[in-house]
């Protein structure tokens, strides 16, 4: 009996989508069965090793929005006061 996991089983185990599993198949040890277009299968040991590595590595930094310079605006709730004109 084959103990290899399917894409759906790996996705459930890692709490990721099946598309994510397919995209990361090389680093998860995925092997195509029956040729280049065959279904992917994964060894449970490789998935466990991947989970352990992820648990040991620091979480990725949150993505930051790129700075977009533009017109400065007053914060909400702040009322601006007009300054006297230069004489």
Secondary structure in CASP SS format (residue, H / E / C, confidence):
PFRMAT SS
TARGET T0000
AUTHOR 0000-0000-0000
METHOD secondary structure of the structure
MODEL  1
X C 1.00
X C 1.00
X C 1.00
X C 1.00
X E 1.00
X C 1.00
X H 1.00
X H 1.00
X H 1.00
X H 1.00
X H 1.00
X H 1.00
X H 1.00
X H 1.00
X C 1.00
X C 1.00
X C 1.00
X H 1.00
X H 1.00
X H 1.00
X H 1.00
X H 1.00
X H 1.00
X C 1.00
X H 1.00
X H 1.00
X H 1.00
X H 1.00
X C 1.00
X C 1.00
X E 1.00
X E 1.00
X C 1.00
X C 1.00
X C 1.00
X C 1.00
X C 1.00
X C 1.00
X C 1.00
X E 1.00
X E 1.00
X E 1.00
X C 1.00
X H 1.00
X H 1.00
X H 1.00
X H 1.00
X H 1.00
X H 1.00
X H 1.00
X H 1.00
X H 1.00
X H 1.00
X H 1.00
X H 1.00
X H 1.00
X C 1.00
X C 1.00
X C 1.00
X C 1.00
X C 1.00
X C 1.00
X C 1.00
X C 1.00
X C 1.00
X C 1.00
X C 1.00
X C 1.00
X C 1.00
X C 1.00
X C 1.00
X C 1.00
X C 1.00
X C 1.00
X C 1.00
X C 1.00
X C 1.00
X C 1.00
X C 1.00
X C 1.00
X C 1.00
X C 1.00
X C 1.00
X C 1.00
X C 1.00
X C 1.00
X C 1.00
END
